[in-house]
């Protein structure tokens, strides 16, 4: 008995339907510079983001999936230009960022600012 395309469950339209669904449900018609994944468990965390103007490996987004903001873990940019934990010595005018973790594996994936913008 000869096998047919149905026997292999082949669907030549599946890719087009999947792409249309991703466009309508995940991208919401927006433009993105990248689709970001957690570096530890590879779950997708951001579908619409914008690349940072100066730092090519950084992105910002208004929404993230599979992420949790840790309200108790606060960071500021230190004199070296790197994020450092907020301390009592931190100037009052310093912009404070909250830690963002992957909700699947708890890896640190970025920070969120006071306006709710994710920096990944």
Beta strands, then each sheet from edge to edge (+ up, - down):
strand 1: 36-37
strand 2: 44-46
strand 3: 50-51
strand 4: 59-61
strand 5: 67-77
strand 6: 83-85
strand 7: 97-102
strand 8: 108-112
strand 9: 118-119
sheet 1: 1+ 2-
sheet 2: 3+ 4- 9+ 8- 7+ 5- 6+
end
